[in-house]
Amino acid sequence: MTGTPHSGHQPEPHDAGLELKPQEGLEVRHPHSNLEVYQVYNPHQTSEQWAHWNEEAAYKEAVPQKKIFGLPRHTFWLIVVLAVVVITGAVGGGVGGSVAVQKAKSQSPVKTIEVVEAQTYSSPNSTPSTSPISPSSTTTAAPATYTPPSPSSLARVDAACPASPILIAYGTKAYFNCLKSTDLPGGDLVGMTAYSIQQCIDACTTMNVRSQKIVCIAISVGAELSLQYTKDTGANCWLKGNGSTTDTKETWSSARLCVDADCKEVVGSADPK
């Protein structure tokens, strides 16, 4: 057969009356790493068509892709990148949350506890001592024993009359009319030390209660305690059985026993013995 390329590859009919249609296209053989291209006869082609393969591209096509841990390389690196993004986000969120909590704690208002001061009585003219008391304390300490100052060391006490001239003795509802800057000379029953005018009228009332009759009807008390203590045999408070006579003295106060709560009338004299 002439006029046909590659006659050795032309199909031959096996039986009469049968037509074998030639295979169209290109046939490629791979004996080794080199590629050979053959053209198969095609009666419908108007010209020869040759396929040219790039040997390097064909080699890459034929060689299997490299894998990492059983995964294609691009899939493995994609997973690694996603894992790094997730871990970075988790760490950033944890750090941000911790910073927010610390900031909230630092901005929270600080609670303060008020300290209450307890006053301890020392004397009418002395400055009360103070000591802090913790509100959180659950135990109650025993009260401290009060020791009054020595009369000889205390120069002055408060012996002035109050704003209201009426004084009320303890528990017995005995009323006294207070006279400021006044001494009642004479009629002394007994002398004692007093740190206030209230102590002096309480002593007068106690004498009457114990005697079960009116014995003390007036008192006089001096403010200069240390001077009176030294000069008047240890007394600045005098209980009196007579209060009619008055004498003006700036540092002294006196009080007379009233008949009733209005103090419009005072007891003129003690009960007879």
C-alpha positions in Angstrom: 0.0 0.0 0.0 1.5 3.3 -1.2 0.8 6.9 -0.2 0.0 6.1 3.4 2.5 7.0 6.2 3.6 4.4 8.6 2.3 1.6 6.5 3.3 -1.0 9.1 0.5 0.4 11.3 -2.2 0.4 8.7 -5.0 -2.1 9.6 -5.7 -4.9 7.2 -9.2 -6.2 6.5 -9.8 -9.8 7.7 -13.0 -10.6 5.9 -14.3 -9.5 2.5 -17.2 -7.0 2.8 -16.1 -5.7 6.2 -14.6 -2.3 6.6 -12.4 -1.6 9.6 -12.4 2.1 10.5 -9.0 3.3 11.5 -8.5 4.7 15.0 -8.3 8.5 14.9 -6.0 10.6 16.9 -2.5 10.1 18.3 -1.0 7.1 19.9 1.6 7.6 22.5 4.0 5.0 23.8 6.2 5.3 26.9 9.0 2.8 26.5 11.2 4.5 29.2 11.5 8.1 30.3 11.6 9.3 26.7 8.3 9.9 24.9 7.6 8.9 21.3 4.7 10.3 19.4 3.1 8.4 16.5 0.4 9.5 14.2 -2.3 7.1 13.4 -3.8 7.2 10.1 -7.0 9.2 9.7 -8.5 9.5 6.3 -10.6 12.5 7.3 -7.5 14.6 8.3 -6.4 17.1 5.8 -2.9 17.4 7.2 -0.6 15.7 9.6 -1.1 16.6 13.3 1.7 16.1 15.7 1.5 16.4 19.4 4.5 17.7 21.2 4.9 17.0 24.9 7.2 18.8 27.1 9.4 16.2 28.6 9.7 18.0 32.0 5.9 18.5 32.3 5.3 14.9 31.3 7.8 13.8 34.0 6.0 15.8 36.7 2.7 14.4 35.5 4.0 10.9 35.7 5.8 11.2 39.1 3.5 10.9 42.2 3.2 14.0 44.5 5.1 14.1 47.7 3.0 13.8 50.9 3.5 14.8 54.6 1.9 12.5 57.1 -0.1 11.0 54.4 -1.5 14.3 53.2 -0.7 16.4 50.1 1.7 19.1 50.9 -0.6 22.0 50.2 -3.4 20.3 52.4 -0.9 19.8 55.2 0.3 23.4 55.2 -3.2 24.7 55.0 -4.1 22.8 58.2 -1.0 24.1 59.9 -1.9 27.7 59.1 -5.5 27.2 60.3 -4.2 25.7 63.6 -1.9 28.6 64.2 -4.7 31.1 63.6 -7.0 29.2 66.1 -4.3 29.0 68.8 -3.4 32.7 68.4 -7.0 33.7 68.8 -7.5 31.6 71.9 -4.3 32.9 73.5 -5.2 36.5 72.6 -8.8 36.1 74.0 -7.4 34.6 77.3 -4.9 37.5 77.7 -7.6 40.1 76.9 -10.0 38.6 79.4 -7.4 38.5 82.2 -6.5 42.2 81.5 -10.2 43.2 81.6 -10.7 41.4 85.0 -7.6 43.1 86.4 -8.8 46.5 85.2 -12.2 46.0 86.6 -10.7 45.1 90.0 -8.5 48.1 90.0 -11.4 50.4 89.3 -13.8 48.9 91.9 -14.5 51.3 94.8 -12.7 50.7 97.9 -14.8 50.1 100.9 -13.9 52.0 104.1 -14.7 51.1 107.6 -15.6 53.9 110.0 -13.7 53.9 113.3 -15.8 54.8 116.2 -14.1 56.6 119.1 -15.1 55.7 122.6 -14.8 58.4 125.3 -13.6 57.6 128.8 -14.7 59.9 131.5 -11.9 61.3 133.6 -13.2 64.5 135.2 -15.5 67.3 134.3 -12.7 69.7 133.5 -10.3 67.2 131.9 -10.1 66.2 128.2 -11.7 62.8 127.6 -9.3 60.1 126.4 -10.1 58.3 123.2 -9.4 54.8 122.0 -10.3 53.3 118.6 -12.8 50.5 118.5 -12.8 48.1 115.6 -16.4 47.4 114.3 -15.3 43.9 113.2 -14.3 42.9 116.7 -16.4 40.0 118.0 -15.2 39.9 121.5 -16.1 42.4 124.2 -13.2 43.5 126.4 -13.8 44.0 130.1 -14.4 47.7 130.9 -11.3 49.5 132.2 -11.2 50.4 135.8 -11.5 54.2 136.2 -9.0 55.8 138.6 -9.9 59.5 139.2 -7.0 62.0 139.3 -5.7 63.1 142.7 -7.5 66.3 143.8 -4.2 67.9 144.6 -3.1 67.4 140.9 -6.3 68.8 139.3 -6.3 72.6 139.4 -9.9 73.2 138.3 -13.2 71.4 137.8 -16.4 72.5 136.1 -18.6 73.8 139.0 -20.7 76.2 136.9 -24.5 76.1 136.9 -26.2 74.6 133.8 -28.2 76.6 131.3 -31.4 75.7 133.2 -31.1 76.8 136.8 -33.0 73.7 138.0 -30.9 70.7 139.0 -32.3 67.2 139.5 -30.7 64.8 141.9 -30.4 61.1 141.0 -33.5 58.9 141.1 -35.3 60.7 144.0 -36.7 63.6 142.0 -35.2 66.1 144.3 -34.9 69.5 142.7 -32.3 72.2 143.4 -32.2 75.9 142.3 -28.7 76.7 141.2 -27.0 80.1 142.0 -24.0 80.9 139.9 -21.0 82.8 141.3 -22.4 82.4 144.8 -21.2 80.9 148.1 -23.5 80.1 151.0 -21.2 80.7 154.1 -22.0 79.0 157.3 -24.3 76.1 158.1 -21.8 73.5 157.0 -22.7 69.9 157.7 -19.8 68.0 156.0 -17.2 68.7 153.4 -16.1 66.4 150.6 -14.3 66.3 147.2 -16.5 66.7 144.1 -15.6 66.9 140.5 -18.8 68.6 139.5 -21.8 70.4 141.0 -24.0 67.4 140.2 -21.9 65.2 142.5 -22.4 67.7 145.3 -26.2 67.8 145.1 -26.3 64.0 144.8 -24.3 63.8 148.0 -26.8 66.2 149.7 -29.7 64.1 148.5 -28.1 60.8 149.7 -27.7 62.4 153.2 -31.4 63.1 153.3 -32.4 59.7 152.0 -30.2 57.9 154.6 -31.4 60.2 157.4 -35.0 59.7 156.3 -35.6 63.4 156.8 -34.5 66.8 155.4 -31.0 67.4 156.8 -29.2 69.0 153.9 -31.0 71.9 152.3 -28.2 73.5 150.3 -24.7 73.0 148.9 -21.8 75.2 147.8 -19.0 73.9 145.5 -15.7 75.6 144.5 -14.1 75.2 141.0 -10.5 75.5 142.2 -10.1 71.9 143.4 -6.4 71.6 144.2 -6.5 74.9 146.1 -9.6 74.0 148.1 -8.3 70.5 148.7 -5.1 71.9 150.2 -6.7 74.9 152.1 -10.1 73.5 153.3 -9.0 70.1 154.7 -9.5 68.2 151.4 -12.9 69.5 150.5 -14.4 71.7 147.7 -18.0 70.6 148.2 -19.9 71.5 151.3 -23.3 70.1 152.4 -25.3 72.7 154.4 -28.1 72.7 156.8 -28.7 76.4 156.3 -28.6 78.3 153.0 -30.1 81.7 153.7 -26.9 83.8 153.7 -25.2 84.4 150.3 -21.8 85.7 149.3 -20.7 86.5 145.8 -17.6 84.5 144.7 -16.7 84.1 141.0 -15.3 80.5 141.3 -18.1 79.2 143.4 -21.7 77.9 142.7 -24.4 77.1 145.2 -27.8 75.3 145.0 -30.8 75.3 147.4 -33.3 72.4 147.8 -36.7 73.2 146.2 -40.1 72.4 147.7 -41.3 71.1 144.3 -40.3 70.7 140.7 -41.1 74.3 139.8 -38.5 75.6 142.3 -40.5 78.7 143.0 -40.0 78.1 146.7 -37.0 76.6 148.5 -36.8 74.7 151.7 -36.2 77.4 154.3 -34.7 75.2 157.0 -33.9 71.6 157.9 -36.3 69.4 159.7 -35.9 69.8 163.5 -33.8 67.1 165.1 
